[in-house]
Every structure is written in structure tokens, then in C-alpha cells.
Amino acid sequence: MNRMDRIESLLVAEISQAILRDLNDPRIGLVTITRAQVSKDLSHARIFVSSMDGAEGAVEALQGSAGFLQSLLGKRLRLKRLPKLSFEADDSLSKLDRINRLIRD
């Protein structure tokens, strides 16, 4: 596992924990942080979110909490540069569901 993979895994784990412990926004609901993509210079991280209820409301709430989450990550992680967080809906589960339905039919 290379350095970028470790950083991405660490971001997924820490953001997931922070959502459970530190955020109380009802729009977030039951979400899963599916993956992270960090730029090579560590300036930006795209965090992908999946939710059974639809991720749009959760993405909006998480984007509004990005500064708070970034400050928490700054306290918990040992990185020279902390990436700016942006959240996006991950539609891979809905695509997988559609493929499974097509195969069944």
C-alpha cells in the first residue's frame, strides 16, 4: 500500500468516526464514506458518500460541516498539509443495484 492509499484510507476512517461522534445534523442520517481521492499535492480531497436515503441531503450537510471536519482532522492526523475537503454523492451502489436487476430480468 503506497502513501496516497494510506492517506485516503485514514481520511475515510477518521471522517466516518467524526460523523458518528461529532455531527448531529439530521440530514446526514445513515451514510457511508465509500472512498476518498486525494490530489498528489495533498491540497484537495474528494470524499464520496453513499446513503440508502439518497445522498444529496447528506452531501449538502457534510459540505456545510467541511470546515469543522477539517479542523478535527487537523487535530487527529499527522500530516504536513491537510487537504481541503469536498463531498460528493457516490452512485456506485445504485448502479450496482441496476446491474443486478438487469441480470435478474
Order of alpha helices (4+ residues) and beta strands (2+ residues): alpha-beta-beta-alpha-alpha-beta-alpha
